[in-house]
Amino acid sequence: MKLAMIGFGQAGGKIVDRFLDYDDRTNSGIVRAAIAVNSAKADLMGLERIPQDNRVLIGQARVKGHGVGADNELGAEIAEEDIDEVQNAIDAIPTHEVDAFLVVAGMGGGTGSGGAPVLAKHLQRIYTIPVYGLGVLPGTDEGGIYTLNAARSFQTFVREVDNLLVFDNDSWRQTGESVEGGYEQINEEIVRRFGLLFGAGEVSGDQEVAESVVDSSEIINTLSGGGVSTVGFASEEVDLNTGGGLLSRFTGDGSGEDDLDAANTTNRITSLVRKAALGRLTLPCEIEGTERALLVLGGPSEYLNRKGIERGRKWLEEETGSMEVRGGDYPREKPEVAAAILLSGVTNVPRIKRLQQVAIEAQDNIDDIQAESEENLEELVEDDEDELEPLF
């Protein structure tokens, strides 16, 4: 699937930057164009791979390149005001070569949280190709204002995109990590999962063609209907160049190695599918009730077989209760077999309910503090007997 990626805000820009790095490392060809939009000049300068001409600084008249300070209402306003500057960069994208837009943003900050939904709405109005969002939720320890921003942005972002893919920082933080190191690891986890998912079907001239191809239409159909999506992932290292070949994908008789026979190959695949679906999802949720799902198995062709993929797909149908479960393989010369599962239209998501509850409490606290602050200021400024008069 070929994507035009637009990173909005600091987190969005860094993730798109990492996608370009992934593209170079794996030759996946999923990023057809990459743009970064921000109100903070320093954040744009810190990017490494997005071309300078594709870095758009907005809000210069109002914030002078210093960011919006976690004020996502201001972020939305300056995105509206400077949308033409963003469009100028988008105009250079050959949209006839693109399957979809992917707007990437952290939902807890100011610029991306406020601006990404504005951009998505703008793209929906102009283009006919799908517009997807990739939103990153802040950790619960990042503070009430970021949780409030995320809750409000989430509601708006879901409404403006064809589907919102969500990644929850809370599920991926590790104890003892530095802030920078933690975000680096999280961004790598994001591109690893979504890279396998979107990379399926993009085959260069020297790559082996999949037996059961997952092309862009399969992904688009899985994401159709809107709502919220999450991705599961599991992988297992294997040895390359151990023989097998195409025949082993069906019979397992290619090399005589135990770990390449048909039964072991099938069992490995079904085990990975279970781990991916029941392990750490990008957004933790109950998978039962999922509307649509897509299974992608990637790895050396001798470690993939149709029987394993069909068994994995059938198991997913039973677990989710969905009759729209698609699946296929993605041959690639990497010493691992990996399963990526896209669960689209999930609704039983306790994390979102907790996020909203904390956001409501944060909003109430902010209102109370503001009212108390105004009273305290009045007590400080006014004299007790009201004998003084202000100058004007």
N, C-alpha and C positions, 0 to 999 in steps of 0.2 A: 504494500500500500504506500503510495507516494503522498507525502504530507507537506503542506505549507505550515511551518510551525512559527508561532508568534509568542515570544516570552514577554509577559507583561509584569513589570516590577522586578525587584531584585531576585527573588526565588525563581520566577518564571524564566528570566534571562539566563540564570545559571543552569537550569535544567535543560533548556534548549541548547546551550553551549555544550553540555555533556552529551546530548543526543548527537551533535555533530562529531564529537570525539568517538562515540560508539559507532557511528556510520563509517568513519575512517578505519577503525580497528576491525570491523566485521565485514566491511564492504556490503552492507545490507541495502543501501540505496533508498532508505525510507524518507530522508529529509531532502525534499526537492528545493525548498527555500527556507531560510531562517531569518527572523527579524526579532530584535529586542526593542521594547518600548519602556521608558522609565522617566520619572521626574527627577531622579538623582543622577547627576553627571558622573559622580565617582563610581556608581554601580555599573554604568555602561562602560567606563574605562577599564573596569576590572575583568571584563569578558575576554576570552582568548580566541575563540574560533568564529564567532559571528562577525561577518565583514563590517568594517567601519561604516560603509554607506548604508548598512541595514540596521544601524543603531539610532533610534529616534528618541530625542530628548523633548519631552512635552512639559507644558506648564511653566515655561521660562518667564513669562510675564508676571506670574503670581508667586512662584516659589524659587525662581532664579537658580534652578539646578540643584537645590538642596533637599529635594524630596518633600513629601507631604506630612511627615511625622506621624504615621499610623492613623491619619484621618482619612478613612476611605470615602467619606462623603465628598471631601475635597478632591480625592483621587478620581472619583466619578465625574466631578464637575470639569476638571481640567482635561479629562479624556474626551468629554463631549466637546469642549471648546477647541481642542487641537486634533480632532479626528481626521481633519484633512491632511495634516502632516503625516499621520500614520498611513492614510490611504495612499499618499504619494509613494511610500516605500512598498506598499502592497501592489501598486500598479506595475511594478517591475517583475512581479511573479508571473510566470507563464501558467496561468490557471488552467489552461487546456491540458496541461501535463500533470495536474494535481487531482488526487481523488478526494481530498477533504482538507479543511483547515483544522488545526489543533491549537487552541489558545491555552497557554500554560501560565498558571499564576499561583502564588501562595495566597491563601484566603485570609490570613491573619493580619497582614500588613495594611498599607494604605493605598499605594499606587496600583498594585495588581489586584487587590481585593475589590477596589472600587472601579478600576478601569477595565478589567477583563470582561465583565458583563456588558459594559457599554460597547466595547469592540465587537463582542459576539453578536449583539443586536444589530450593529451596523453591517457586519458581514452577511448576516441572514437577509437583510434588506436588499443587498446588492447582488449576491452570488447565488447560484442554484446548487452548488456542491454542498455537502454536509459541513456543518460547523460544530466541532466537538470541543469540549473543555477538559482540561486536566487540572484539577484543583487540589492543592495540598493543604490539609488541615493542620493548624498549629498544635503543639503539645499542650496538655492541660496545665503544665507548669510554666507556660510562657506568659501568663497574666490574663486578667479579666478583659482588658480592652481588646486583646488579640482574639480571644474567644468570641467576644461580642461582634467584632469585625467579621470573623469567619461565619458566624451564624447568619448574619445579614447578607453577606456575600453569597453564601451557599444558596439561600432562598432565591436570590436574583439570578445567579449564574445558571442554576438548573432550568429556570424558565426561559433563558435566552439561547441555550445551545440545543443541538439535536440530541446530545447525550453528554452527561458529565461523569468523567472517570475521576475517581477520588483516591487520594493517597493520604493516609493518616499518619502523621509524624509520631503520634503517641505509641503506635504499635512497633516502631522501629528504633526508638531511642535505646541506647545501651548505657548501663551504669558506668560512670567513670570516664566517659568520652568527653573530649573538649567540644565546645560548641561548633567550631569550624570543622573538626574531624567528624562530628556527628552528622552535620549537614552534607559533607562530602560523601559519606557512606550511604546516606538516605538517597541522595541524587543518583548514585550508582545503582542502587536497588531499583529505583524508578525506571531508569533507561534499560536495565537488564530485562525487566519484565515486559515493559511496553515495546522494547526493541524486538524481542522474539515474536511478540504478537503481531506487530505491524510489519515485520520483515518477511513473514511468510508470504510466499507467492512472488516476491521480488527476486527474480533469478537472472544472474548475469550470464554471459555467453559460455563460461567454462564451468558453471555450476550444474549439479545434477538436478533434474526436474523431479518434483515430488510425485509419488504414486497417486496420492489424493490431494490435489492442489487446494490450498486455502488462498483465494485471491481477494482483492479488495471488496468485491461484491458480497462475499461471505461476511466480512467484518461489518460492512455497512448494514446488511440485513440484520445482523445480530444487535447492532446498536440502534436500529430503527425503533420508533415508538417512544423515544425519549427516556427521561428518568435518570437514575443513578447506576453506575457500574463499578465493579470491583474486579481485581485480577488476582488469581492465585498462581503460584509458581513453585516448582520443585525440580531439582536436578540431581544427577548422579554422574560421577566421573567414570569414563570408560577408556579403553586402550584404542588408539587409532592403528590402522594398517595391520589388523589381525586376520585379514582374509574376509571371507563371507561373500560380499558383493551383492548384486541385485537379487540373485536367486534366494539368498538367505532371508530376504524380507518376506518370503512366502513359505519356504520350507525349512530354513535353518540348517541346511546341509552343506553350506559353502566351505566352512573351514574345519569342522570337526571339533572346535573349541566348545566346551560345555556352556560358557556364558554367551555363546552366539546361537545356540539351538533355538528352535521356534518357541518352545515352552518357556525358557528363561527370558527370551526377548519379550514375549507377551506379558509375563509376570512382572518384569521390570516396568513396562509401560503402565500397566494397570495400577501398580503400586505408586508410581509417580503421580498418576492422575488423582488418586485418593489423597496423597500428601498435599498436592497443590490445592485441592478443593477444601480440605479440612484443616489445613495448616494456616499460616499467617497470610491473610488476604490484605491487599492494599487498603481496603476499608473493611474491618471486621464486621461480619453480619451472619445471619442465618441463611444458608443457601436454599433451604426449602422455600418454594414460592417464587424463585427466580423465573423471570418471564422467558429469557432466551440465554443461550450459552454457546460458547465456541471453544473448542479444544484444539490446541496446536502442539504437536510433538516435534521437537527439533533435535538433530543429532546426526552422526554418521549413518548413512543409509543402511548399512548392515545391522544396525541396532534398532531399526524401525520395521514394524510389520503391520499389515492391514488388520490382522486379527486383534492385536493389542489395542489399536486405535478404536476399533469397533466396540471392543469390550469396555474400554474407558468411556466412550460416548454413551453406551447403554447404561453404564453405572451412573453417569451424570444425569441422564434422563430420570432414573429412579430416585436419585437423591434430591433433585430440584423439583420434580413433578412437571417439568417442562417438556413439551413435545418438539420444541425448536432448539435442538442441540446439534450444532454442526461440528465437524472435525476434519482434521487432515494432518499431513506431515510436512516437514520443512528440512530436507537434507542439507547438512552443512558440516564442513570438515573442522569440527571442534571436538576436543576429547571429553564430551559430556552429552548425555541424553537429558533433555529438559522438557518439562510440560508447562505450558502456560494456558490458563483457563480464564476466559472472559465471561463474567456473570453479569448480565445486563438486565436492568429493571428490578433490582433488589429493593425490597421495602422494609424488611425486618432488620433495622439497623440501630441497635441500642446506643451506639456511639453518637449518632446524630441527635437523638433525644437528650442525651446527657449534655451535649454541646449546647443545645438550645436552652436547657434549664440553667446551666451556668451563665449563659449569655443574658438571660432574663434577670438573674440575680445581680450580674455586673451592671446592667442598665439601671436597676433600682438603686444600687449603691452609688452609681455616678450621679443620679438625680438627687439623692439625699445629700451627698457631699457638696454638690453645687449649691443646693438651697442653704445648707449650713454655712458654707463659705460666704455667701452673700450676706447672711445675717451677721456673721462675725466681722465682715468688712464694714458693715454699717455701724456696728457698735464701736469699732476702732476709730472711724472717721468722725462720727457725730459726737459733739460734746453733750454731756449729760443734761445740762440745763437748756440746751438748744439756744444758747445766747449768741453763738457765732453765725455769721452768714458767709456762704461761699462767694468768691469773686464774681462768678457768673453761672 
